[in-house]
Amino acid sequence: MLRPLLLLALLAPAAAAQNSVTLQPTADTHLQDINPGSNFGASQTIWFGRGSFFGLGNVRTLVRFDLSGLPADPRIIRRATFSAWQHSTEAAAGGLDCELHAATAAWTEAGATWNNQPSYDARVWDVAYVGDSFYTGWIDWDATELVREHATGALANLGWLFRMSFETAGASRLGYFHSREYAADPSKRLKLTIELFDILLTHGPLVSGQATVLNASSVTPGRQVFFARSGSGLGSYSVPQLGVTLDLNNPSLIGSAQANGQGQASVAFAIPPAAAGRSVWLQACANGELSNWTAQVVQ
């Protein structure tokens, strides 16, 4: 249990801050194989799916966000969720898989067509079901790892391409969504929500019988930072006194330290000799602030 952390927690009202930003696309459009030379970039409706049963052919979708303001260290990115509001569909029950890929060539909203569509990375970053006529509302793709790749520059941000997993399959599902041009309710346009950790946790190798130093940076100066560990993996552990929820399962307190004027705090972590070969999950928190978690096998 994390009782020591609860007892030592600051008793001031929890900040309960959520460090997140919501972006709207800088460009979006869809492409049709049966209209290979047509561009739909100015439309207020954007399609995801496949409509061959309805004479609408295969559809691919292009979306791009300005990610230039992301932190370079991907560990600070907690979660990135791409969301699209499905307002109507073709008349078919159940959805089909729509894949998220990274585009690997340049394209423009006003110029992209099926004929000149960009190439894309074969990796599937996430899949979501589209085209279910019994559902209207938000459909989400987990873009966390893809956004982290863009943040580090390991993958150039040339936008994303969505396509059905089986473009030659007999079934077809086509969903209609609100593009960035949709004027009636801007809150239902395509969006990307990026949640950031407040604190960056780093440390050296974990070696049995030795001590390592856990470092927290980007903390609000003067706040007490609590360092926790778990030997049983990830989970959800609420610390209401601090207004945060740790991502650790059954965590225990390692120690605490006050952040200095540069927002940095450190504690020593002594690794027991018998811990070799075991996995350890680590995380830090302060009042209303949460760090990234790390996982490492003790050497």
Backbone hydrogen bonds in HBPLUS format (Angstrom, degrees):
<---DONOR---> <-ACCEPTOR-->    atom                        ^
c    i                          cat <-CA-CA->   ^        H-A-AA   ^      H-
h    n   atom  resd res      DA  || num        DHA   H-A  angle D-A-AA Bond
n    s   type  num  typ     dist DA aas  dist angle  dist       angle   num
A0005-LEU N   A0002-LEU O   2.97 MM   3  5.45 122.9  2.31 111.7 125.7     1
A0006-LEU N   A0002-LEU O   3.16 MM   4  6.55 153.9  2.23 150.5 158.5     2
A0006-LEU N   A0003-ARG O   3.01 MM   3  5.03 113.7  2.47  97.7 113.9     3
A0007-LEU N   A0003-ARG O   2.93 MM   4  6.19 154.3  2.00 157.3 164.8     4
A0008-LEU N   A0004-PRO O   2.97 MM   4  6.10 149.1  2.07 145.4 153.3     5
A0009-ALA N   A0005-LEU O   2.98 MM   4  5.86 120.3  2.35 140.0 152.9     6
A0196-LEU N   A0019-ASN O   2.74 MM 177  5.46 178.4  1.74 171.8 172.1     7
A0021-VAL N   A0194-ILE O   2.90 MM 173  5.37 150.7  1.98 144.8 154.3     8
A0194-ILE N   A0021-VAL O   2.84 MM 173  5.37 169.7  1.85 167.7 168.1     9
A0023-LEU N   A0192-LEU O   2.75 MM 169  5.07 168.2  1.76 150.5 152.6    10
A0192-LEU N   A0023-LEU O   2.83 MM 169  5.07 154.4  1.89 147.6 153.8    11
A0026-THR N   A0064-ARG O   2.82 MM  38  5.82 157.1  1.87 148.4 156.3    12
A0064-ARG N   A0027-ALA O   2.89 MM  37  5.26 149.0  1.99 159.8 154.4    13
A0029-THR N   A0062-LEU O   2.97 MM  33  5.36 151.2  2.06 147.9 152.3    14
A0062-LEU N   A0029-THR O   2.77 MM  33  5.36 174.4  1.77 165.1 167.1    15
A0031-LEU N   A0060-ARG O   2.68 MM  29  5.15 153.7  1.75 158.9 163.5    16
A0060-ARG N   A0031-LEU O   3.11 MM  29  5.15 153.5  2.18 133.0 140.8    17
A0035-ASN N   A0032-GLN O   3.33 MM   3  5.23 148.8  2.43  95.3 104.2    18
A0033-ASP N   A0058-ASN O   3.16 MM  25  5.61 159.1  2.20 150.8 155.1    19
A0038-SER N   A0035-ASN O   3.07 MM   3  5.52 168.7  2.09 121.1 124.6    20
A0115-ASN N   A0036-PRO O   2.95 MM  79  5.25 153.7  2.02 151.5 143.2    21
A0043-SER N   A0040-PHE O   3.20 MM   3  5.64 165.5  2.23 116.4 120.9    22
A0179-SER N   A0044-GLN O   2.97 MM 135  5.14 171.5  1.98 127.6 130.2    23
A0046-ILE N   A0177-PHE O   2.85 MM 131  5.12 160.1  1.89 132.2 139.1    24
A0177-PHE N   A0046-ILE O   2.84 MM 131  5.12 153.9  1.91 150.4 158.8    25
A0048-PHE N   A0175-GLY O   3.14 MM 127  5.41 158.3  2.19 146.6 151.7    26
A0175-GLY N   A0048-PHE O   2.92 MM 127  5.41 176.9  1.92 162.5 163.3    27
A0050-ARG N   A0173-ARG O   2.61 MM 123  5.26 167.9  1.63 141.0 145.2    28
A0173-ARG N   A0050-ARG O   2.88 MM 123  5.26 104.4  2.46 134.8 154.5    29
A0051-GLY N   A0057-GLY O   2.92 MM   6  5.05 162.4  1.95 150.5 145.2    30
A0054-PHE N   A0051-GLY O   2.94 MM   3  5.41 149.5  2.03 114.8 124.3    31
A0056-LEU N   A0051-GLY O   2.88 MM   5  4.64 158.6  1.92 141.0 134.1    32
A0055-GLY N   A0052-SER O   3.19 MM   3  5.05 164.3  2.22 108.0 107.8    33
A0061-THR N   A0162-PHE O   3.00 MM 101  4.97 158.0  2.05 137.4 143.9    34
A0162-PHE N   A0061-THR O   2.81 MM 101  4.97 159.1  1.85 146.1 152.8    35
A0063-VAL N   A0160-TRP O   3.03 MM  97  5.27 156.9  2.09 143.9 149.8    36
A0160-TRP N   A0063-VAL O   2.66 MM  97  5.27 165.2  1.68 163.2 168.5    37
A0070-LEU N   A0067-LEU O   3.22 MM   3  5.73 167.3  2.24 120.9 121.5    38
A0076-ILE N   A0073-ASP O   3.26 MM   3  6.12 167.1  2.27 124.8 127.5    39
A0077-ILE N   A0074-PRO O   3.09 MM   3  5.47 158.0  2.14 110.7 117.5    40
A0197-PHE N   A0076-ILE O   2.71 MM 121  5.07 165.1  1.73 151.2 156.4    41
A0078-ARG N   A0195-GLU O   2.80 MM 117  5.38 138.7  1.97 137.0 147.8    42
A0079-ARG N   A0195-GLU O   3.22 MM 116  5.11 159.9  2.26 133.5 135.1    43
A0195-GLU N   A0079-ARG O   2.74 MM 116  5.11 168.1  1.75 159.8 163.9    44
A0143-ALA N   A0080-ALA O   2.80 MM  63  5.13 146.5  1.91 144.8 151.0    45
A0081-THR N   A0193-THR O   2.86 MM 112  5.21 161.4  1.90 147.1 152.7    46
A0193-THR N   A0081-THR O   2.91 MM 112  5.21 166.3  1.93 149.6 149.8    47
A0082-PHE N   A0141-TRP O   2.93 MM  59  5.13 157.8  1.98 158.2 159.8    48
A0141-TRP N   A0082-PHE O   2.81 MM  59  5.13 153.6  1.88 150.8 158.8    49
A0083-SER N   A0191-LYS O   2.90 MM 108  5.42 169.9  1.91 159.4 161.9    50
A0191-LYS N   A0083-SER O   3.06 MM 108  5.42 156.9  2.11 154.6 158.3    51
A0084-ALA N   A0139-ILE O   2.96 MM  55  5.35 155.1  2.02 146.9 154.9    52
A0139-ILE N   A0084-ALA O   2.83 MM  55  5.35 147.4  1.94 145.1 155.4    53
A0086-GLN N   A0137-GLY O   2.86 MM  51  5.21 160.7  1.89 144.4 138.3    54
A0137-GLY N   A0086-GLN O   2.95 MM  51  5.21 150.3  2.04 134.3 143.9    55
A0087-HIS N   A0176-TYR O   2.91 MM  89  6.02 146.8  2.02 156.5 167.3    56
A0176-TYR N   A0088-SER O   2.79 MM  88  5.34 168.4  1.81 162.8 158.8    57
A0090-GLU N   A0174-LEU O   3.08 MM  84  5.70 151.5  2.17 157.7 163.0    58
A0092-ALA N   A0090-GLU O   2.86 MM   2  5.88 120.7  2.22 117.5 100.8    59
A0133-SER N   A0092-ALA O   2.91 MM  41  5.51 168.4  1.93 157.6 158.0    60
A0096-LEU N   A0130-VAL O   3.17 MM  34  5.71 151.7  2.25 145.7 149.1    61
A0130-VAL N   A0096-LEU O   3.12 MM  34  5.71 155.5  2.18 146.4 149.3    62
A0165-SER N   A0097-ASP O   3.20 MM  68  5.69 157.8  2.25 135.2 137.3    63
A0098-CYS N   A0128-ALA O   2.81 MM  30  5.37 142.8  1.95 146.0 158.0    64
A0128-ALA N   A0098-CYS O   3.10 MM  30  5.37 155.3  2.17 137.7 143.8    65
A0099-GLU N   A0163-ARG O   2.67 MM  64  5.35 156.3  1.72 166.1 159.7    66
A0163-ARG N   A0099-GLU O   3.19 MM  64  5.35 146.5  2.31 132.6 142.6    67
A0100-LEU N   A0126-ASP O   2.92 MM  26  5.42 145.6  2.04 165.8 166.8    68
A0125-TRP N   A0100-LEU O   2.93 MM  25  5.50 161.1  1.96 163.1 162.6    69
A0101-HIS N   A0161-LEU O   2.83 MM  60  5.09 147.7  1.93 148.7 159.1    70
A0161-LEU N   A0101-HIS O   2.94 MM  60  5.09 155.7  2.00 124.4 132.4    71
A0121-ASP N   A0102-ALA O   2.77 MM  19  5.39 163.5  1.80 165.5 168.9    72
A0103-ALA N   A0159-GLY O   2.87 MM  56  5.40 161.9  1.91 135.2 138.7    73
A0104-THR N   A0119-SER O   2.84 MM  15  5.40 170.9  1.85 131.5 131.9    74
A0111-GLY N   A0108-THR O   3.23 MM   3  5.16 146.8  2.34  96.4 106.1    75
A0112-ALA N   A0108-THR O   2.96 MM   4  5.63 141.0  2.11 154.7 155.5    76
A0135-TYR N   A0132-ASP O   3.07 MM   3  5.64 157.7  2.12 123.2 124.2    77
A0147-VAL N   A0143-ALA O   2.87 MM   4  6.02 164.5  1.90 161.0 164.8    78
A0148-ARG N   A0144-THR O   2.97 MM   4  6.23 154.2  2.04 150.3 158.1    79
A0149-GLU N   A0145-GLU O   3.05 MM   4  6.27 149.4  2.15 139.5 147.0    80
A0150-HIS N   A0146-LEU O   3.06 MM   4  6.44 151.9  2.14 146.6 154.2    81
A0151-ALA N   A0147-VAL O   2.85 MM   4  6.10 151.2  1.94 147.1 155.7    82
A0152-THR N   A0148-ARG O   3.15 MM   4  6.42 153.3  2.23 149.8 154.1    83
A0154-ALA N   A0149-GLU O   3.11 MM   5  5.29 119.3  2.49 158.6 161.8    84
A0155-LEU N   A0149-GLU O   3.30 MM   6  5.38 149.0  2.40 122.9 118.8    85
A0153-GLY N   A0150-HIS O   3.12 MM   3  5.03 138.2  2.30  95.5 107.7    86
A0169-ALA N   A0166-PHE O   3.29 MM   3  5.28 167.4  2.31 103.8 107.1    87
A0182-TYR N   A0179-SER O   3.14 MM   3  5.48 165.3  2.16 111.4 116.0    88
A0188-LYS N   A0185-ASP O   2.96 MM   3  5.86 171.1  1.97 130.9 133.9    89
A0189-ARG N   A0186-PRO O   3.18 MM   3  5.42 164.0  2.20 115.2 114.9    90
A0198-ASP N   A0290-LEU O   2.85 MM  92  5.39 131.1  2.09 153.8 167.3    91
A0199-ILE N   A0290-LEU O   3.04 MM  91  5.69 161.1  2.07 129.1 128.3    92
A0200-LEU N   A0217-SER O   3.07 MM  17  5.28 165.2  2.09 141.7 146.3    93
A0217-SER N   A0200-LEU O   3.01 MM  17  5.28 153.0  2.09 140.0 148.6    94
A0202-THR N   A0215-ASN O   2.95 MM  13  5.27 160.6  1.98 151.3 157.6    95
A0215-ASN N   A0202-THR O   2.85 MM  13  5.27 178.0  1.85 164.9 164.2    96
A0299-GLN N   A0206-LEU O   2.80 MM  93  6.18 168.8  1.81 159.7 157.1    97
A0210-GLN N   A0207-VAL O   3.10 MM   3  5.60 152.4  2.18 139.4 138.8    98
A0209-GLY N   A0271-ILE O   2.83 MM  62  5.32 137.0  2.01 123.2 134.7    99
A0271-ILE N   A0210-GLN O   2.82 MM  61  5.49 168.4  1.83 148.5 151.9   100
A0212-THR N   A0269-PHE O   2.89 MM  57  5.25 157.3  1.95 138.5 143.2   101
A0269-PHE N   A0212-THR O   2.70 MM  57  5.25 161.5  1.73 166.6 169.8   102
A0214-LEU N   A0267-VAL O   2.85 MM  53  5.45 165.4  1.88 171.1 171.5   103
A0267-VAL N   A0214-LEU O   3.11 MM  53  5.45 148.2  2.22 143.0 152.7   104
A0216-ALA N   A0265-ALA O   2.80 MM  49  5.20 166.5  1.82 166.8 168.6   105
A0265-ALA N   A0216-ALA O   2.92 MM  49  5.20 151.3  2.00 146.2 152.6   106
A0219-VAL N   A0263-GLY O   2.96 MM  44  4.40 163.3  1.99 135.3 129.7   107
A0223-ARG N   A0220-THR O   3.14 MM   3  5.92 161.6  2.18 147.8 149.9   108
A0222-GLY N   A0259-ALA O   2.95 MM  37  4.98 154.6  2.02 120.3 127.8   109
A0259-ALA N   A0223-ARG O   2.82 MM  36  5.48 169.7  1.83 151.1 153.6   110
A0225-VAL N   A0257-ALA O   2.71 MM  32  5.35 174.3  1.71 154.7 156.8   111
A0257-ALA N   A0225-VAL O   2.97 MM  32  5.35 147.5  2.08 142.8 153.2   112
A0226-PHE N   A0285-CYS O   2.75 MM  59  5.35 171.8  1.76 166.7 168.2   113
A0285-CYS N   A0226-PHE O   2.89 MM  59  5.35 147.9  2.00 145.5 156.0   114
A0227-PHE N   A0255-GLY O   2.93 MM  28  5.57 173.1  1.94 176.2 174.1   115
A0254-ILE N   A0227-PHE O   2.75 MM  27  5.46 173.4  1.76 157.2 156.8   116
A0228-ALA N   A0283-GLN O   2.79 MM  55  5.43 178.9  1.79 177.9 177.5   117
A0283-GLN N   A0228-ALA O   3.09 MM  55  5.43 155.4  2.16 146.1 146.9   118
A0229-ARG N   A0252-SER O   2.90 MM  23  5.52 155.2  1.97 154.0 162.3   119
A0252-SER N   A0229-ARG O   2.89 MM  23  5.52 150.2  1.98 152.3 162.2   120
A0230-SER N   A0281-TRP O   2.84 MM  51  5.09 139.4  2.00 146.3 152.9   121
A0281-TRP N   A0230-SER O   2.93 MM  51  5.09 169.6  1.94 155.3 158.0   122
A0249-ASN N   A0233-GLY O   2.91 MM  16  5.61 159.5  1.95 148.7 141.9   123
A0235-GLY N   A0247-ASP O   2.87 MM  12  5.16 158.5  1.91 109.5 115.3   124
A0237-TYR N   A0246-LEU O   3.01 MM   9  5.00 161.5  2.05 138.3 142.0   125
A0246-LEU N   A0237-TYR O   2.76 MM   9  5.00 142.9  1.90 156.1 143.7   126
A0239-VAL N   A0244-VAL O   2.86 MM   5  5.53 170.0  1.87 164.6 162.7   127
A0242-LEU N   A0239-VAL O   2.96 MM   3  5.64 145.6  2.08 118.7 128.0   128
A0243-GLY N   A0239-VAL O   3.02 MM   4  6.15 121.2  2.38 139.8 154.5   129
A0244-VAL N   A0239-VAL O   3.46 MM   5  5.53 165.0  2.48 134.6 134.0   130
A0288-GLY N   A0242-LEU O   2.60 MM  46  5.63 147.6  1.70 157.1 162.6   131
A0260-ASN N   A0264-GLN O   2.88 MM   4  5.45 160.3  1.92 144.4 145.4   132
A0263-GLY N   A0260-ASN O   2.91 MM   3  5.26 160.6  1.94 118.0 120.7   133
A0275-ALA N   A0272-PRO O   3.07 MM   3  5.45 165.6  2.09 118.3 121.0   134
A0278-ARG N   A0275-ALA O   3.03 MM   3  5.60 160.7  2.07 143.1 144.5   135
A0277-GLY N   A0298-VAL O   2.83 MM  21  5.29 171.9  1.83 144.1 144.4   136
A0298-VAL N   A0278-ARG O   2.77 MM  20  5.55 168.7  1.78 165.0 162.7   137
A0280-VAL N   A0296-GLN O   2.87 MM  16  5.55 158.4  1.92 152.6 158.5   138
A0296-GLN N   A0280-VAL O   3.02 MM  16  5.55 153.3  2.10 148.0 156.4   139
A0282-LEU N   A0294-THR O   2.89 MM  12  5.28 157.6  1.94 148.1 155.1   140
A0294-THR N   A0282-LEU O   2.97 MM  12  5.28 152.5  2.05 142.4 150.7   141
A0291-SER N   A0284-ALA O   2.89 MM   7  5.20 148.6  1.98 164.7 154.5   142
A0286-ALA N   A0289-GLU O   2.87 MM   3  4.94 161.2  1.90 137.7 140.5   143
A0289-GLU N   A0286-ALA O   3.07 MM   3  4.94 176.5  2.07 115.7 116.6   144
